[in-house]
Amino acid sequence: MKPDFEQEQQEKTMDATKELLGRGNRLAWFHCFSGIAGDMALGALLDAGADREAVSDMLARLPLKGWKLEISKVVKGGISATHVRVDAPNDGTERTHEDLAEMVEETNLPAPVKQMALDTFTALAEAEGEIHGLDPSRVHFHEISGYDTVVDVVGVAAALWLLGVDHIASSPVAVGSGTVLTREGLLPNPAPAVVSLLKDVPVHGVDTPLELTTPTGAAILAANAVNFGPLPPMVIERSGFGAGSMDTDIQPNVLQVVIGRVTVSHQSGMQTLALLQTNVDDTTGEVLGRTISELMAAGAYDAWVTPVVMKKGRPGYVVEAIGELSLLDSLREVMEKETGTFGVRSVLCERYASPRRIAQVEVAGMPVRIKFSSKRVKPEYDDAEAVATATGLPLREVLARAERAWAERELEAAKELFE
């Protein structure tokens, strides 16, 4: 029995999808078993192969003078890692979020590098503003306004861009215990800013009085990571270790990064997708309906709305969509544009899709597509509805006839096979 045209087209579509996944979904996964800091993240990416000269050239575009980047190889707990240190003067300047944003905006850095850096600084400002009871625009950065933090944040964004990374993810994040000494005095460890930034992120404590995770490291993850959990299914292409400035007796003070392409399992049908979510409480049913339509038109596999009760007892909705990782940015833009929301969450999820085929039968002389697998048979609703509208037959009758027509066709094909 020859495969029909629809089956061939579906197989071509599946192959194209797998090719797209392999080409456009490079992921960097940070293994934060010993925490994360800005210099550790930059060191790990350089260790993984980010071009040092190219990163330095991009950093040289910043309006900061009199500093240099020192890069060296060290061994931490038996692991060879790259250590990064920013040698810069202490100019005593306390910059605001607006100052940092303007500094980045005025450079001729690539747009994705700018956006990641701006998102990271915004996350820092919002965390500090929450702690001090200030509007983020009024927050004066202290330690995080130094040359080293600006270089670390922009350097990480530049290295990811140079490595062709599309998305970043992270393991659960390790934090220290006890207290840490800052310009504002002794603070609990993890610091309040770190706790604020890692809200809704899986973390675990390590019994050491060291600041394993810094506000800068936490902000890089909070602003940019699409998922927190184990290493996702991927084809590993490269990896590296970034060294921290301290040593512990418990474990190597290093950050690991693993870079590769997210994969689709040919046997299990497992596919890694992006799940986007936003909460809204100030929109109408008509707007929500259009949002669903626009998300589907933008390539989402599915989109839906769930009614919820939000803070202060206000009724609201959770708008969600699921789609290819390569569509994450475009789906997010649609969700923001249509709902007017100020923020969209995204996480990685796994979809297990049963292998299926498409066939076509006739009901009352009209075509109806059939989707079938080893587990079930399902006529396409739109086709069945068109037949019901044109003929006056009840929809349930059209569906039943389509299934019978498919079963009869399969029976005839089986007879031919054994004759």
MIBA-984420 format. One record per residue (C-alpha): residue number from 1; residue in one letter; x, y negated, z negated. Coordinates in nm, 4 decimals, padded with zeros to 6 digits. Layout:
BEGIN
{pt NUM,A,{X,Y,Z}}
...
END
This chain:
BEGIN
{pt 1,M,{00.0000,00.0000,00.0000}}
{pt 2,K,{00.1499,-00.3347,00.1062}}
{pt 3,P,{00.1551,-00.6215,-00.1425}}
{pt 4,D,{-00.0986,-00.8897,-00.0520}}
{pt 5,F,{-00.0159,-01.2505,00.0248}}
{pt 6,E,{-00.1233,-01.3806,-00.3173}}
{pt 7,Q,{00.1051,-01.1352,-00.4955}}
{pt 8,E,{00.4012,-01.2421,-00.2813}}
{pt 9,Q,{00.3288,-01.6085,-00.3488}}
{pt 10,Q,{00.3059,-01.5481,-00.7227}}
{pt 11,E,{00.6390,-01.3646,-00.7238}}
{pt 12,K,{00.7987,-01.6541,-00.5358}}
{pt 13,T,{00.6540,-01.8970,-00.7906}}
{pt 14,M,{00.7894,-01.6884,-01.0800}}
{pt 15,D,{01.1334,-01.6799,-00.9186}}
{pt 16,A,{01.1269,-02.0554,-00.8689}}
{pt 17,T,{01.0263,-02.1072,-01.2309}}
{pt 18,K,{01.3122,-01.8901,-01.3541}}
{pt 19,E,{01.5524,-02.0779,-01.1283}}
{pt 20,L,{01.4268,-02.4099,-01.2671}}
{pt 21,L,{01.4723,-02.2865,-01.6236}}
{pt 22,G,{01.8235,-02.1756,-01.5467}}
{pt 23,R,{01.9137,-02.5031,-01.3788}}
{pt 24,G,{01.7519,-02.7709,-01.5930}}
{pt 25,N,{01.7337,-02.6539,-01.9516}}
{pt 26,R,{02.0775,-02.6724,-02.1054}}
{pt 27,L,{02.0501,-02.6728,-02.4829}}
{pt 28,A,{02.3007,-02.7644,-02.7530}}
{pt 29,W,{02.2311,-02.5829,-03.0810}}
{pt 30,F,{02.4041,-02.7165,-03.3916}}
{pt 31,H,{02.4794,-02.4557,-03.6581}}
{pt 32,C,{02.4720,-02.6657,-03.9766}}
{pt 33,F,{02.5721,-02.3910,-04.2201}}
{pt 34,S,{02.8104,-02.6414,-04.3850}}
{pt 35,G,{02.6093,-02.9536,-04.3151}}
{pt 36,I,{02.6503,-03.2174,-04.0471}}
{pt 37,A,{02.8140,-03.5589,-04.0218}}
{pt 38,G,{02.8646,-03.7903,-03.7270}}
{pt 39,D,{03.2368,-03.7151,-03.6964}}
{pt 40,M,{03.1705,-03.3402,-03.7244}}
{pt 41,A,{02.9139,-03.3544,-03.4419}}
{pt 42,L,{03.1488,-03.5515,-03.2160}}
{pt 43,G,{03.4383,-03.3182,-03.2987}}
{pt 44,A,{03.2290,-03.0083,-03.2224}}
{pt 45,L,{03.1233,-03.1431,-02.8822}}
{pt 46,L,{03.4822,-03.2361,-02.7923}}
{pt 47,D,{03.5907,-02.8895,-02.9075}}
{pt 48,A,{03.3228,-02.7418,-02.6786}}
{pt 49,G,{03.4779,-02.9134,-02.3787}}
{pt 50,A,{03.3404,-03.2671,-02.3548}}
{pt 51,D,{03.5966,-03.4692,-02.1584}}
{pt 52,R,{03.7952,-03.6709,-02.4125}}
{pt 53,E,{03.9004,-03.9428,-02.1716}}
{pt 54,A,{03.5481,-03.9857,-02.0391}}
{pt 55,V,{03.4060,-04.0112,-02.3917}}
{pt 56,S,{03.6759,-04.2648,-02.4861}}
{pt 57,D,{03.6046,-04.4670,-02.1723}}
{pt 58,M,{03.2353,-04.4899,-02.2652}}
{pt 59,L,{03.3162,-04.5881,-02.6227}}
{pt 60,A,{03.5459,-04.8609,-02.4901}}
{pt 61,R,{03.2360,-05.0293,-02.3446}}
{pt 62,L,{03.1156,-05.1155,-02.6954}}
{pt 63,P,{03.1808,-05.4763,-02.8068}}
{pt 64,L,{03.4077,-05.3574,-03.0896}}
{pt 65,K,{03.7756,-05.4436,-03.0966}}
{pt 66,G,{04.0843,-05.3197,-03.2783}}
{pt 67,W,{03.9911,-04.9546,-03.3263}}
{pt 68,K,{04.1109,-04.6265,-03.1869}}
{pt 69,L,{03.9876,-04.2681,-03.1888}}
{pt 70,E,{04.2246,-04.0124,-03.3387}}
{pt 71,I,{04.1547,-03.6539,-03.2294}}
{pt 72,S,{04.3429,-03.3575,-03.3717}}
{pt 73,K,{04.3176,-02.9801,-03.4150}}
{pt 74,V,{04.2915,-02.8473,-03.7699}}
{pt 75,V,{04.2169,-02.5146,-03.9364}}
{pt 76,K,{03.9366,-02.4961,-04.1926}}
{pt 77,G,{03.8869,-02.1661,-04.3740}}
{pt 78,G,{04.0579,-01.9798,-04.0922}}
{pt 79,I,{03.8535,-02.1515,-03.8176}}
{pt 80,S,{04.0258,-02.3741,-03.5631}}
{pt 81,A,{03.8272,-02.6964,-03.5232}}
{pt 82,T,{03.8553,-03.0463,-03.3780}}
{pt 83,H,{03.8810,-03.3318,-03.6267}}
{pt 84,V,{03.7844,-03.6858,-03.5269}}
{pt 85,R,{03.8807,-03.9994,-03.7163}}
{pt 86,V,{03.8076,-04.3607,-03.6297}}
{pt 87,D,{04.0991,-04.5875,-03.7202}}
{pt 88,A,{03.9400,-04.9318,-03.7497}}
{pt 89,P,{03.9681,-05.2500,-03.9555}}
{pt 90,N,{03.7122,-05.3197,-04.2256}}
{pt 91,D,{03.5651,-05.6477,-04.1073}}
{pt 92,G,{03.3154,-05.6590,-04.3945}}
{pt 93,T,{03.0251,-05.7119,-04.1543}}
{pt 94,E,{02.6839,-05.5827,-04.2631}}
{pt 95,R,{02.4842,-05.5384,-03.9449}}
{pt 96,T,{02.1087,-05.5096,-03.9151}}
{pt 97,H,{01.9239,-05.2616,-03.6998}}
{pt 98,E,{01.8654,-05.5441,-03.4540}}
{pt 99,D,{02.2413,-05.6089,-03.4358}}
{pt 100,L,{02.3170,-05.2441,-03.3607}}
{pt 101,A,{02.0386,-05.2178,-03.1029}}
{pt 102,E,{02.1570,-05.5327,-02.9270}}
{pt 103,M,{02.5143,-05.4036,-02.9288}}
{pt 104,V,{02.4111,-05.0848,-02.7495}}
{pt 105,E,{02.1618,-05.2499,-02.5139}}
{pt 106,E,{02.4230,-05.4933,-02.3809}}
{pt 107,T,{02.6620,-05.2183,-02.2727}}
{pt 108,N,{02.6628,-05.0559,-01.9294}}
{pt 109,L,{02.6306,-04.7061,-02.0745}}
{pt 110,P,{02.4102,-04.4508,-01.8939}}
{pt 111,A,{02.0429,-04.4847,-01.9895}}
{pt 112,P,{02.0202,-04.1454,-02.1685}}
{pt 113,V,{02.3261,-04.2323,-02.3798}}
{pt 114,K,{02.1759,-04.5666,-02.4750}}
{pt 115,Q,{01.8400,-04.4123,-02.5622}}
{pt 116,M,{01.9844,-04.1430,-02.7869}}
{pt 117,A,{02.1985,-04.3956,-02.9729}}
{pt 118,L,{01.9057,-04.6362,-03.0138}}
{pt 119,D,{01.6780,-04.3564,-03.1389}}
{pt 120,T,{01.9409,-04.2540,-03.3934}}
{pt 121,F,{01.9891,-04.6070,-03.5253}}
{pt 122,T,{01.6110,-04.6499,-03.5440}}
{pt 123,A,{01.5810,-04.3333,-03.7508}}
{pt 124,L,{01.8487,-04.4669,-03.9875}}
{pt 125,A,{01.6724,-04.8029,-04.0204}}
{pt 126,E,{01.3356,-04.6440,-04.0908}}
{pt 127,A,{01.4852,-04.4164,-04.3574}}
{pt 128,E,{01.6662,-04.7024,-04.5310}}
{pt 129,G,{01.3582,-04.9225,-04.5045}}
{pt 130,E,{01.1435,-04.6557,-04.6675}}
{pt 131,I,{01.3888,-04.6196,-04.9565}}
{pt 132,H,{01.4297,-04.9935,-05.0211}}
{pt 133,G,{01.0705,-05.0934,-04.9425}}
{pt 134,L,{01.1717,-05.3067,-04.6443}}
{pt 135,D,{01.0612,-05.3376,-04.2859}}
{pt 136,P,{01.3166,-05.1468,-04.0713}}
{pt 137,S,{01.4041,-05.4670,-03.8827}}
{pt 138,R,{01.5089,-05.6319,-04.2107}}
{pt 139,V,{01.7332,-05.3504,-04.3279}}
{pt 140,H,{02.0993,-05.4457,-04.3640}}
{pt 141,F,{02.3153,-05.1401,-04.3068}}
{pt 142,H,{02.6092,-05.0975,-04.5384}}
{pt 143,E,{02.8319,-04.7940,-04.4948}}
{pt 144,I,{02.6470,-04.6900,-04.1795}}
{pt 145,S,{02.7198,-05.0234,-04.0070}}
{pt 146,G,{03.0942,-04.9564,-03.9929}}
{pt 147,Y,{03.2893,-04.8934,-03.6757}}
{pt 148,D,{03.3098,-04.5228,-03.7513}}
{pt 149,T,{02.9322,-04.4702,-03.7567}}
{pt 150,V,{02.8730,-04.6719,-03.4395}}
{pt 151,V,{03.1492,-04.4794,-03.2625}}
{pt 152,D,{03.0227,-04.1450,-03.3927}}
{pt 153,V,{02.6627,-04.2041,-03.2818}}
{pt 154,V,{02.7473,-04.3390,-02.9365}}
{pt 155,G,{03.0250,-04.0819,-02.8959}}
{pt 156,V,{02.7894,-03.7925,-02.9679}}
{pt 157,A,{02.5355,-03.9279,-02.7181}}
{pt 158,A,{02.8077,-03.9731,-02.4549}}
{pt 159,A,{02.9524,-03.6237,-02.5118}}
{pt 160,L,{02.6102,-03.4598,-02.4808}}
{pt 161,W,{02.5453,-03.6489,-02.1584}}
{pt 162,L,{02.8844,-03.5554,-02.0143}}
{pt 163,L,{02.8202,-03.1881,-02.1003}}
{pt 164,G,{02.4890,-03.2012,-01.9143}}
{pt 165,V,{02.2856,-03.1191,-02.2240}}
{pt 166,D,{01.9117,-03.1707,-02.1797}}
{pt 167,H,{01.7957,-03.1021,-02.5368}}
{pt 168,I,{01.9424,-03.0357,-02.8795}}
{pt 169,A,{01.8244,-02.8008,-03.1538}}
{pt 170,S,{01.9553,-02.7113,-03.4961}}
{pt 171,S,{01.9715,-02.4410,-03.7566}}
{pt 172,P,{01.8381,-02.5143,-04.1063}}
{pt 173,V,{02.0609,-02.7837,-04.2561}}
{pt 174,A,{02.2900,-02.7285,-04.5560}}
{pt 175,V,{02.3137,-03.0029,-04.8186}}
{pt 176,G,{02.5309,-03.0378,-05.1276}}
{pt 177,S,{02.4355,-03.0864,-05.4918}}
{pt 178,G,{02.5173,-03.3142,-05.7835}}
{pt 179,T,{02.5866,-03.6801,-05.7072}}
{pt 180,V,{02.7735,-03.8839,-05.4457}}
{pt 181,L,{02.9514,-04.2164,-05.4900}}
{pt 182,T,{02.8384,-04.4966,-05.2551}}
{pt 183,R,{02.8677,-04.8752,-05.2449}}
{pt 184,E,{02.5420,-04.8848,-05.4369}}
{pt 185,G,{02.6821,-04.6585,-05.7100}}
{pt 186,L,{02.6166,-04.2954,-05.7894}}
{pt 187,L,{02.3290,-04.1431,-05.5939}}
{pt 188,P,{02.1787,-03.7956,-05.6028}}
{pt 189,N,{02.3184,-03.5467,-05.3533}}
{pt 190,P,{02.1696,-03.5159,-05.0950}}
{pt 191,A,{02.1379,-03.8924,-05.0724}}
{pt 192,P,{01.7872,-04.0441,-05.0564}}
{pt 193,A,{01.8381,-04.1443,-04.6928}}
{pt 194,V,{01.9284,-03.7859,-04.6015}}
{pt 195,V,{01.6201,-03.6515,-04.7798}}
{pt 196,S,{01.4002,-03.9033,-04.5992}}
{pt 197,L,{01.5520,-03.8238,-04.2591}}
{pt 198,L,{01.5199,-03.4475,-04.3070}}
{pt 199,K,{01.1526,-03.4576,-04.4009}}
{pt 200,D,{00.9719,-03.1592,-04.2411}}
{pt 201,V,{01.3122,-03.0056,-04.1535}}
{pt 202,P,{01.4235,-02.6724,-04.3057}}
{pt 203,V,{01.7142,-02.7329,-04.5450}}
{pt 204,H,{01.8986,-02.5338,-04.8098}}
{pt 205,G,{02.1281,-02.6364,-05.0916}}
{pt 206,V,{02.4888,-02.5300,-05.1407}}
{pt 207,D,{02.6365,-02.5327,-05.4903}}
{pt 208,T,{02.9073,-02.7905,-05.4243}}
{pt 209,P,{02.9266,-03.1570,-05.5331}}
{pt 210,L,{03.0192,-03.2697,-05.1809}}
{pt 211,E,{02.8144,-03.4686,-04.9325}}
{pt 212,L,{02.7834,-03.1933,-04.6731}}
{pt 213,T,{02.5191,-03.3796,-04.4722}}
{pt 214,T,{02.5545,-03.7548,-04.4259}}
{pt 215,P,{02.2839,-04.0040,-04.3230}}
{pt 216,T,{02.4446,-04.0336,-03.9786}}
{pt 217,G,{02.4441,-03.6582,-03.9240}}
{pt 218,A,{02.0875,-03.6282,-04.0503}}
{pt 219,A,{01.9755,-03.9145,-03.8234}}
{pt 220,I,{02.1267,-03.7512,-03.5137}}
{pt 221,L,{01.9132,-03.4441,-03.5802}}
{pt 222,A,{01.5999,-03.6239,-03.6984}}
{pt 223,A,{01.5881,-03.8499,-03.3941}}
{pt 224,N,{01.6847,-03.6022,-03.1249}}
{pt 225,A,{01.6453,-03.2344,-03.2186}}
{pt 226,V,{01.3478,-03.0601,-03.0568}}
{pt 227,N,{01.3558,-02.7585,-03.2859}}
{pt 228,F,{01.4982,-02.6282,-03.6125}}
{pt 229,G,{01.5555,-02.2564,-03.6545}}
{pt 230,P,{01.7736,-01.9657,-03.5422}}
{pt 231,L,{01.9734,-01.9697,-03.2207}}
{pt 232,P,{01.7067,-01.9583,-02.9447}}
{pt 233,P,{01.7231,-01.7125,-02.6516}}
{pt 234,M,{01.9914,-01.8520,-02.4254}}
{pt 235,V,{02.2859,-01.7699,-02.2023}}
{pt 236,I,{02.5849,-01.9095,-02.3924}}
{pt 237,E,{02.8206,-02.1163,-02.1789}}
{pt 238,R,{03.0510,-02.2764,-02.4358}}
{pt 239,S,{03.0883,-02.3456,-02.8067}}
{pt 240,G,{03.3033,-02.5468,-03.0449}}
{pt 241,F,{03.3710,-02.6443,-03.4055}}
{pt 242,G,{03.3921,-02.9928,-03.5519}}
{pt 243,A,{03.5821,-03.0357,-03.8781}}
{pt 244,G,{03.4658,-03.2341,-04.1765}}
{pt 245,S,{03.7036,-03.4486,-04.3802}}
{pt 246,M,{03.6658,-03.2403,-04.6983}}
{pt 247,D,{03.7434,-02.8852,-04.8025}}
{pt 248,T,{03.5265,-02.6507,-05.0065}}
{pt 249,D,{03.6060,-02.3295,-05.1887}}
{pt 250,I,{03.2773,-02.1779,-05.0736}}
{pt 251,Q,{03.2908,-02.1940,-04.6923}}
{pt 252,P,{03.4714,-02.3713,-04.4070}}
{pt 253,N,{03.3648,-02.7332,-04.3829}}
{pt 254,V,{03.2916,-02.7208,-04.0111}}
{pt 255,L,{02.9958,-02.7704,-03.7795}}
{pt 256,Q,{02.9437,-02.5256,-03.4935}}
{pt 257,V,{02.7785,-02.6171,-03.1644}}
{pt 258,V,{02.6612,-02.3577,-02.9103}}
{pt 259,I,{02.5716,-02.4760,-02.5607}}
{pt 260,G,{02.3893,-02.2770,-02.2951}}
{pt 261,R,{02.0801,-02.2352,-02.0848}}
{pt 262,V,{01.7478,-02.1313,-02.2323}}
{pt 263,T,{01.6380,-01.8027,-02.0785}}
{pt 264,V,{01.3265,-01.6106,-01.9838}}
{pt 265,S,{01.3132,-01.2424,-02.0730}}
{pt 266,H,{01.2237,-01.0467,-01.7578}}
{pt 267,Q,{01.1117,-00.7424,-01.9536}}
{pt 268,S,{00.9166,-00.8832,-02.2466}}
{pt 269,G,{00.7769,-01.1872,-02.0647}}
{pt 270,M,{00.9097,-01.4082,-02.3452}}
{pt 271,Q,{00.9627,-01.7694,-02.2455}}
{pt 272,T,{01.0858,-02.0648,-02.4526}}
{pt 273,L,{00.8594,-02.3665,-02.4104}}
{pt 274,A,{00.8123,-02.7099,-02.5623}}
{pt 275,L,{00.5118,-02.7789,-02.7857}}
{pt 276,L,{00.4260,-03.1488,-02.8182}}
{pt 277,Q,{00.1965,-03.2905,-03.0873}}
{pt 278,T,{00.0672,-03.6273,-03.2002}}
{pt 279,N,{-00.1917,-03.7415,-03.4548}}
{pt 280,V,{-00.4405,-04.0133,-03.3576}}
{pt 281,D,{-00.7290,-04.1717,-03.5490}}
{pt 282,D,{-00.8135,-04.4735,-03.3336}}
{pt 283,T,{-00.9188,-04.3365,-02.9978}}
{pt 284,T,{-01.2406,-04.2281,-02.8276}}
{pt 285,G,{-01.3585,-03.8980,-02.6889}}
{pt 286,E,{-01.3322,-04.0341,-02.3356}}
{pt 287,V,{-00.9666,-04.1246,-02.3896}}
{pt 288,L,{-00.8942,-03.7823,-02.5353}}
{pt 289,G,{-01.0610,-03.6135,-02.2387}}
{pt 290,R,{-00.8522,-03.8131,-01.9937}}
{pt 291,T,{-00.5381,-03.7378,-02.1956}}
{pt 292,I,{-00.5997,-03.3637,-02.1583}}
{pt 293,S,{-00.6569,-03.4032,-01.7839}}
{pt 294,E,{-00.3426,-03.6111,-01.7371}}
{pt 295,L,{-00.1297,-03.3679,-01.9379}}
{pt 296,M,{-00.2494,-03.0784,-01.7229}}
{pt 297,A,{-00.1872,-03.2810,-01.4065}}
{pt 298,A,{00.1683,-03.3501,-01.5328}}
{pt 299,G,{00.2398,-02.9771,-01.5459}}
{pt 300,A,{00.1403,-02.8668,-01.8953}}
{pt 301,Y,{00.0472,-02.5008,-01.9211}}
{pt 302,D,{-00.2288,-02.5975,-02.1614}}
{pt 303,A,{-00.3436,-02.8966,-02.3661}}
{pt 304,W,{-00.6008,-02.9285,-02.6426}}
{pt 305,V,{-00.7407,-03.1471,-02.9208}}
{pt 306,T,{-00.8098,-03.0384,-03.2809}}
{pt 307,P,{-01.0197,-03.2494,-03.5242}}
{pt 308,V,{-00.8484,-03.3059,-03.8616}}
{pt 309,V,{-00.8825,-03.5164,-04.1751}}
{pt 310,M,{-00.5852,-03.7510,-04.2029}}
{pt 311,K,{-00.4448,-03.9678,-04.4812}}
{pt 312,K,{-00.6896,-04.1810,-04.6793}}
{pt 313,G,{-00.9647,-03.9422,-04.5714}}
{pt 314,R,{-00.9793,-04.0788,-04.2170}}
{pt 315,P,{-01.1107,-03.8438,-03.9464}}
{pt 316,G,{-00.8642,-03.7965,-03.6633}}
{pt 317,Y,{-00.7330,-03.5599,-03.3991}}
{pt 318,V,{-00.4167,-03.3643,-03.3255}}
{pt 319,V,{-00.3407,-03.3776,-02.9529}}
{pt 320,E,{-00.1163,-03.0925,-02.8372}}
{pt 321,A,{00.0335,-02.9710,-02.5108}}
{pt 322,I,{00.2639,-02.6862,-02.4144}}
{pt 323,G,{00.4907,-02.6763,-02.1116}}
{pt 324,E,{00.8331,-02.6184,-01.9631}}
{pt 325,L,{01.1317,-02.7699,-02.1443}}
{pt 326,S,{01.2181,-02.9555,-01.8261}}
{pt 327,L,{00.8831,-03.1381,-01.8534}}
{pt 328,L,{00.9250,-03.2423,-02.2176}}
{pt 329,D,{01.0029,-03.6076,-02.1433}}
{pt 330,S,{00.7308,-03.6506,-01.8798}}
{pt 331,L,{00.4648,-03.4857,-02.0981}}
{pt 332,R,{00.5696,-03.7022,-02.3934}}
{pt 333,E,{00.5355,-04.0144,-02.1793}}
{pt 334,V,{00.1857,-03.9113,-02.0708}}
{pt 335,M,{00.0814,-03.8439,-02.4306}}
{pt 336,E,{00.2172,-04.1798,-02.5487}}
{pt 337,K,{00.0684,-04.3750,-02.2583}}
{pt 338,E,{-00.2800,-04.2266,-02.2743}}
{pt 339,T,{-00.3300,-04.2151,-02.6527}}
{pt 340,G,{-00.1290,-04.5224,-02.7513}}
{pt 341,T,{00.0442,-04.3236,-03.0234}}
{pt 342,F,{00.3666,-04.4529,-03.1774}}
{pt 343,G,{00.5317,-04.1105,-03.1980}}
{pt 344,V,{00.5255,-03.7587,-03.0569}}
{pt 345,R,{00.6618,-03.4470,-03.2264}}
{pt 346,S,{00.8198,-03.1663,-03.0258}}
{pt 347,V,{00.9283,-02.8166,-03.1235}}
{pt 348,L,{01.0481,-02.5148,-02.9332}}
{pt 349,C,{00.8156,-02.2178,-02.9265}}
{pt 350,E,{00.8126,-01.8751,-02.7650}}
{pt 351,R,{00.5359,-01.7561,-02.5339}}
{pt 352,Y,{00.4934,-01.3898,-02.4545}}
{pt 353,A,{00.3074,-01.3647,-02.1257}}
{pt 354,S,{00.1898,-01.0291,-01.9940}}
{pt 355,P,{00.2950,-00.9636,-01.6333}}
{pt 356,R,{00.0002,-01.0364,-01.4096}}
{pt 357,R,{-00.0920,-01.0352,-01.0421}}
{pt 358,I,{-00.3398,-01.2232,-00.8284}}
{pt 359,A,{-00.5804,-01.0558,-00.5866}}
{pt 360,Q,{-00.8841,-01.1824,-00.3967}}
{pt 361,V,{-01.2282,-01.0272,-00.3471}}
{pt 362,E,{-01.5556,-01.1473,-00.1960}}
{pt 363,V,{-01.8836,-01.2092,-00.3754}}
{pt 364,A,{-02.1832,-01.3079,-00.1605}}
{pt 365,G,{-01.9414,-01.3684,00.1257}}
{pt 366,M,{-01.7303,-01.6166,-00.0723}}
{pt 367,P,{-01.3715,-01.5691,-00.2025}}
{pt 368,V,{-01.3049,-01.5143,-00.5710}}
{pt 369,R,{-00.9515,-01.4790,-00.7033}}
{pt 370,I,{-00.8833,-01.2055,-00.9581}}
{pt 371,K,{-00.6085,-01.2188,-01.2196}}
{pt 372,F,{-00.5173,-00.8725,-01.3466}}
{pt 373,S,{-00.2588,-00.6910,-01.5577}}
{pt 374,S,{-00.2279,-00.3483,-01.7143}}
{pt 375,K,{-00.4522,-00.4672,-01.9988}}
{pt 376,R,{-00.7398,-00.6587,-01.8423}}
{pt 377,V,{-00.9052,-00.8047,-01.5330}}
{pt 378,K,{-01.0323,-01.1607,-01.5175}}
{pt 379,P,{-01.1955,-01.3480,-01.2266}}
{pt 380,E,{-01.0923,-01.7116,-01.1868}}
{pt 381,Y,{-01.3622,-01.9292,-01.3419}}
{pt 382,D,{-01.3489,-02.2100,-01.0840}}
{pt 383,D,{-01.4040,-01.9648,-00.7954}}
{pt 384,A,{-01.6859,-01.7850,-00.9758}}
{pt 385,E,{-01.8563,-02.1143,-01.0620}}
{pt 386,A,{-01.8375,-02.2251,-00.6978}}
{pt 387,V,{-02.0111,-01.9030,-00.5905}}
{pt 388,A,{-02.2782,-01.9419,-00.8593}}
{pt 389,T,{-02.3457,-02.3020,-00.7547}}
{pt 390,A,{-02.3637,-02.2180,-00.3850}}
{pt 391,T,{-02.5825,-01.9057,-00.4196}}
{pt 392,G,{-02.7908,-01.9730,-00.7282}}
{pt 393,L,{-02.6680,-01.6502,-00.8885}}
{pt 394,P,{-02.6079,-01.6561,-01.2648}}
{pt 395,L,{-02.2410,-01.7047,-01.3468}}
{pt 396,R,{-02.2312,-01.3802,-01.5463}}
{pt 397,E,{-02.3586,-01.1927,-01.2400}}
{pt 398,V,{-02.0891,-01.3428,-01.0179}}
{pt 399,L,{-01.8210,-01.2451,-01.2711}}
{pt 400,A,{-01.9539,-00.8892,-01.2945}}
{pt 401,R,{-01.9697,-00.8506,-00.9148}}
{pt 402,A,{-01.6145,-00.9796,-00.8779}}
{pt 403,E,{-01.4834,-00.7238,-01.1299}}
{pt 404,R,{-01.6747,-00.4431,-00.9571}}
{pt 405,A,{-01.5407,-00.5483,-00.6170}}
{pt 406,W,{-01.1857,-00.5442,-00.7501}}
{pt 407,A,{-01.2360,-00.1996,-00.9113}}
{pt 408,E,{-01.3770,-00.0563,-00.5886}}
{pt 409,R,{-01.0880,-00.2000,-00.3904}}
{pt 410,E,{-00.8327,-00.0490,-00.6303}}
{pt 411,L,{-01.0083,00.2875,-00.6119}}
{pt 412,E,{-00.9938,00.2867,-00.2316}}
{pt 413,A,{-00.6255,00.1912,-00.2422}}
{pt 414,A,{-00.5558,00.4802,-00.4806}}
{pt 415,K,{-00.7329,00.7252,-00.2475}}
{pt 416,E,{-00.5245,00.6076,00.0490}}
{pt 417,L,{-00.2082,00.6499,-00.1563}}
{pt 418,F,{-00.2771,01.0174,-00.2229}}
{pt 419,E,{-00.4168,01.1119,00.1180}}
END
